[in-house]
C-alpha cells in the first residue's frame, strides 16, 4: 500500500533500526555515572550529539535531545522568552507555523504577553519585509519554520535571520520538515527538529540554542541535557535518530532529484485530470517530496476514505475532516481553497515502485473525486449547470427563422427569460458544513443575471475561506461578508 504521508511521520529507516537494536545492549545504563556501563552509555550519547550537531550546523554543546519535536519547540520558545524578559514580551510568528508554535504563542498571550502574526501570500511564503516590520523594540523572540508542513513552501530563513540579528532579536527555526533535506539556512539562534520526520524513532526531538542566546529553561529542570530537557535519556532511540539523520542526509540530493520529478508530475497532471482543482504552495521554493491540492465541491474526509480504499495513504489539511471543525490555519492564512484538500508527501527514501505508485494514484484520483462529488450532488458544469446541460448550451442550434426566413424578433413587450431573472438571490446554507455552502452557491449563481448579486447565508467557519477562494477560481467577484452573510457578484 503506497504511503504518501511522510510529512506526518516516516517509516523507520533501516539504519535507524540497526542502530537501535545494537545500542539496546550498550546504551541502557545511566550516562551520568562513572562506572564502565555508564561510560559506555556516555560515549554513545556524545557520539549521537556530535552527529546530530554536524547535520544541524551547530556545536555539540549547543544541542540537547528532547522527548519530541513539539517539546523542543515549547522549551525553546519558553526558554528564550524567559531569558529575554527584560527586552520585552512580544513574540513574532508567521501565520503558517506548526500548531505547536501557535499553541505556545497562545499560552504566552494568555499569560500577559503579546503576539504578532506575520501574514503570508497565496503561496504560503512570508515576505522578509513584512517580518522585519513586525519586529519592535519589545520583541523578545521571533519564530519561523524552514518549510511548511502542509504545502511544502520553503521560507526565507537566512534573510529573515539577518533582519532579526540586525534588530537584536533571536530567531527560532522549526526545521522539522527540512532537516532530512539539508541545513535550515544560516544565522538562526534556536532550532528544533523531530526524529520521526526523517526516519528516526518517535519520541526523540532536538533543540539547538546558540551560545550567547539568553535562555532560561522552563521548570521543572534537572541536571540532564544541560538542564534543558529533564528525565533519563533514551539513548538507544537517540542513537538511532542521529544515525538515521546522517543516513538520509547522505542520500538527500539523489532522493530529492528523483522525488521532485514525481511531484512535478502530480502538480502538472492533477489539474488536467480533475476539474476545479487548485494546486497550492510555492511552485518553485518548496520541499522536493510534497504536493498539496484542493478540490472544489469535495468532502475531504470522504475523499481520504475513498483513496484509502483504493490503497493510498494520504493526508489532508481540509476543514472537512472529523479531527477539525475549522479550516486549516495554513490554508486560511494563504487565502486558498480548503475544502477537498489532499497532501501527498513521499518518504525521503523512495521505494522501488515509487514511480508506478504515483502513476496509479493519478489513474484512480479522478474517479474518486467524481464519486465523492456525486454523493454530495455537486455541480458538474459551470455556474451550477449539470455537465450535460452545459454541453448542450455550448453547442445549441441557432433559433429557427420566421416565415420570411429572417431571424425571429422579440415581439413588443416580450422579454427574454434571462431578463426576468432576479438581480439578487439568497441561498440559505445555515447549519450546513463544508463543502455544502459552496456547492449551493455554485448551483444557484446561474439563476442570477450577469451583474447581479447572490447572498449565501452560512455559519460554517470554512465558508470564510472557501467562498472567496471559489470566487477566485471561478472568476466571480467576492463582495465581502457581514456575519453569516456572504455576498458574491456574478461577472459572467
N, C-alpha and C positions, 0 to 999 in steps of 0.2 A: 504494500500500500504506500504510494508516494507521500512523503512527509514534507509539506510545504509551509511549516510554521517555525522556522529556525529563529525568527525574531523573538519568539516566546521562550524557546529552550531548544538546545541542540543535543542530539544523542551523544552519549559518552564516547569521546574519541578513543580509538584503540590504544594510543599511547597513554592516555589517562587511565584506562583500565589496567594496563600493565603496571604503571607506576603505583596505582592504588593498591593492587594486590601485593606488590613487592614491599611497599612501605608498611603494610599491616604488621609485618614481623619485626620491623626495626623502629617504627615510629610511635609505639604505644606508650612509652614512658614519659615522665614529666621533663620537658626540656630545660626547666629551671634548676634541676638537680645536678649535682656534680659526679654522681656515680656513673659507671660505664653505660648503663642503659639510657640514662638522662643525656649523657654526652652524645650518644648516637642519635637520639631524637633531636638534639640541638643542631647537629650537623645537617640533618635532613631539612629542618625548618630554615636554617640560614641559607642553605643552597636554594631552596624554593624561593626565598625572599629575593636573593640575587637574580635569579632567573626572571621573576616577575618584574623586578625593578628595571632590568635591562629592556624588557619588552615595553614597559610603560614609558621609560625615558626619565628615570629619577634615580636618586641614590638609594641603596638598600635600607639605610636607616631612616629614610623618609616614608617608607611603605609599611603598612600593617595589614594583616588579614582580619576580616570581619566575618560574622556568621551569614551574611548575604549582601547582595549589592544594594538593596534598599537600606539595610543597616549602615552601610558605608556612606550613603547619601545623607541619611538622617544625622549620623555622627559628624560628618564633615560640615553640614550646614549649621548644626547646633554649636559645634566647637568653634567655628570661625566667627559666628555671631557673638558668642560669649567672649571670645578673645578680643574682639574689636568693639565691644560695647561702648567704650568711650568715644569712638569715632562716629557712632550713630546707630540707629536701629532700623535702617532701611535695607530691605532685601530686594534685589532686582532679579527677575526671572523672565525667560521668554514664555510666550503664551502656549508653547507646544512642548514644554518639559514633561518628563515622565511623571505620572501621578504621585510617585514617592516624593519628588521635589515639591509638587504643588501641595501635598498633604503637610509637608514640613513648613511650607510658606504659610498655610492656613493656621497651623499651630502657633507660629511666630506672631501672626497678626492677632490671633485670639489672646495672646499674652501681652498685647500692647505695642507690638512692633508694627512697622509699615512695610507694605509690599507694593512694588511697582512691576507691572507686567508689560513686557515689550511685545508689540504686535508683530505678526509675520505677514508676508504676502501670500498670494494664491498657491505658490509653490511650497510654502511652509518654511521659507528661509527668512531669517531676520536680516534687516539692513543694519550694518555696523553703525551708521549714523544714528539710527533710532536707539540702538543700545547705548551709544555714547550720551545721547540726550537724556537718558533715564538715570545716568549716574550723577548724584548730587553730593553735596558736602557731608550729608548724613548717611551716605551709603556705606554699610558695613561689609556687604558681600554681594557678588553677582554670580548667577548660575546660568550655564548654557550647555546644552547637550552637544556632543560632537556630531551625532546623526540621529534623525528621528526614528523612533521605534515603529511608527505606524505607516509612514510614507517613504522613509529612507532618505529624505533630504539631508544633505550634509550642511553644517553650519560653519560660518567663517570664524572658527575658533582663534586662529593665530591673530587675525585682525582685531577681533574683539578683545583678546587678551592684551594686545598692545595698548588699546584705548583704556582698558581698566588699569593697566600699570601706570599710564600717564595720569590717571585720576587718583592713584593711590588706593585702588580697590582690588582686593584679591578676587580671582575668578575660579569658581569650582566648575569642573567639566564632568558631566556624566558621559563616560566613554563606554558604557555597557555594550552598545550596538557596534562600535567601531574597532574595539581592541583586537578582534580577530583579523582585521584587515591592515592594521598599521597603527602608528602612534597618532594620538589625537591632537595634532597641532603643537604649537610652541607657545611658551610664555604663560601657561596656566599656573595657578597657585595650589589648587587642590584638584584631585581627580579620583573618580570612583569607577569600579567595574564589578562585573558579576560573572563567575566562572561558568555557570551553566549556559551562558550565551555563546561561549566559544568551544564548548565540548568538554569542559571540566565538570566535576560533580556539583550538584546543587548543594547549597549550604556553605558556599565559600565566596566571599567578596573581598575586594581590596580597596584600600584608601591610601592615597599618597598626599602628604602635606609637605610642601616645600619648606626648607629651612628659612627662617625669617618671618614666616607667616604666624601672626598671633593666633594662638589656638588654645582653648581651654576645653578639654574633653568633658562631655556631659556626664553627670553621675548616673549610676554607680560606676566607679572605676576600681581597678586593682593594678597589680604590678605587671600584668600580661600586656604584650603588644604596646609597649611604650605608654601604658595606662590609657590607651585609646580604644581598646576592644577587650572588655573583661571576659574572663572564662577560659577554661582549658582549651588550648589549640587542638583542632582536629588535624593532626599532622599528616596522616595518610591522604585525606581529602585535599589539603593544601598542596602537598607534593604533586598529586595528580592534576590539580588545577594549573600549577606552574608548568608542569611538563607538557600538558596539552596546549597551553598558550604558546609555548615555544614551538611546538609542532605545527599548529595551524598557521603561525606567522611564517614559518619556513615554506609553507605551501600556498601562502596567501596570494602572491602575484599570479601564479598559474591558475589557481581556483577562480580568482576574480575575472581573469580573461575568459575562462570558459563560461562562467555564470552570467557575465554581462551580455554575452551573445544570446543566451536563452531569455534573459529578462527583456532585452531589446525586442526579441521576437514576440513576447507576450504583449509588451507595450504597443507594438505596431499592429498586431493581428486582432486583439480583443475588440477594438472599435470597429474593425472591418467585419467581424463575425457576429457581434451583438449590437443591435441598435440602441441608441440612447444610453451610452456609456461614457463616463468621464474618467480618464486616467489621471491620477493626481500625483503630486510630488514633483520635485525638480527633475526635468528630463535629462540633465547632464550631471549636476553636482549631487550625486546620490550614491548610496551603497550599491555594490555590484550585484547583490543577490536578492533585492527586494523590489516588488512592484505592487502597486495598490490601485484599484479601480472601483468606481461606484456605478451601480445600475439603477436607472430610473424605474419606478413602479415595482420595486422588488423588496420583499421582506428579507432582511439579512439573515435571520436565524433559519428561515425556511431554505434559503439558498445554501447555507452552510450544511444543513442536513442533507439536502439533495446531492451536494458534492461529496459528502461523506459516504452516502450510499453508493456512489459511483467509484469510491476508493481513493478519494483525495482529502488529505488533512490540511485544511487552510484555516485562516483566522479572519477576524473582522473587527473594524472599529465602528461598525454601524450602530446607530441608535436602536435598530430593530433586533436586538438580541435580548435574551432573558436575563443576562447579567447586568444590564444597564437600561434604565428608562430615560436617560438623557443622551443627546448626541455626543459622539466622541469630541472631547475638548480640542483635539488636534484638528479634526476636520472643521469644527465650528470656527476655530481661530483662522483657518485658511479661507473660510467662506466658500467651501466646495460642497458638493453633494455628499450627504452622509448615509442616505438610505442604500441598501443593497451593496454595502461595502465589502470588498474581498481583498485580503492581503496575501500575496504569495511571497514567502521568504525561504529561499533554498539554503540547505545546510552548507557551511563553508567547505566541507569535504563532500563534493558531489558524488552520488552513487554512480555505478557503471551504466545505469539506464536513465540518467537524468534527462537526456535529450528526448528519448522516447516518452518518458513520463510527461514532459511539458507538451509534447505534441498531442498526446492522448487527452490531456487536460483541455487543450484548445478544441479538440473534437467534441468533447462532451459538454462544454460550458454553454454553448448556445441553446441546446435542448433543455438544460437545467434551468436557465433563465426563463425560457418560454413557458416551462411547466409552472414555475412559481408565479409568473405574471398572469398566466391563465387562471390559476387558483384564486387570484385576487381580483379578477375581472378587469385587469389593467388595459388601457387603450393600446391598440397595436399600430395605429396610424397617426398622422399629425393632427393636432388640435382635437384629440379625443375621438376621432372617427375610426371605426374598425378598419382593419387593413384593406378588406375587400372594397368597402365604400370609398376609401381614399383613392384606391387604384381606379375605380370606375369613374370618379370625378375627374381624375387627372387625364383620362382618355375618353371623356364624354363626347358623344357625337354632337355636331352642331345642331342648332334648332332647325326644325323643318321650315321651309319658306312658306309664305302665304300663297293664295291662289294666283297671284300675279308673278310669283317667282321671286319676290323681294323678301328680305329678312323680316320676320314678324316684328311689328312695332307695338309697344305697350299702348293700350287704349288710354284715353284721357282719364286721369284719376286713378289708373291702375298702378299699383305699387308692386315691386318685386318682393318676394318672400323675405329677402335679407333685410329690406328696409323696415320690415315690421318687427325685426328682432329688437329686443330691449337693449338700451345703451348701457344698462347696469344690471348685472346678475349677482345674486348672493348664493353662495354654497355653504350649507351648514355641515361642517365636519367636526363639530364639538364632540368630544368623547372618543374620537377615532384616533388610533395610534398610527405611527409611521408604518408604511408609506401611504396610507389611505387618504389623508388630506390632499397630497399632491396628485394622487390618482383622480380624485373628484374634481380637482382644479383642471386637470387635463381633459377630462370628459366634458366639462361644462364650458370651457372657454370658446369652443366652436359655436356656441349659441350667442356669443357677443359679437357685434359688428366691429370691424377694424376701427380703433379709436375708443371703443367702449371699455368699461371697467368692470372687472369681476372682483367681488369681495369673498374671501374664504374665511369662514369662522372656524378657528382651530385652537385647541388648548394643549395640543401635544408639543412638547419642547422642541422636538426635531423640526417642526414647521418653520421655526425661525431661521433654520439653516437651509432647509430643503426647498422652500418656496422661492427664496431669492436665487438659489442655485438652479432651480428649474427654469426660471426666467432667463438666466444667463445662457443656459444650454439651448433653450427654445427660441431665443431672440425676442422675448417679450419684455415689457417694462415693469419693473418692480417699483411700486409707489410707496412702499413702507408698511409699517404695522402700527396699530393702535390697540394695545392689549391683545385680545384674541382675534382682532380683525386684520387680515392681510389683503392689501389691495394690489391688483395687477391690471395694467392696461394692455389690451391686445394691439399689437403693432402690425400683424399680417395675418 
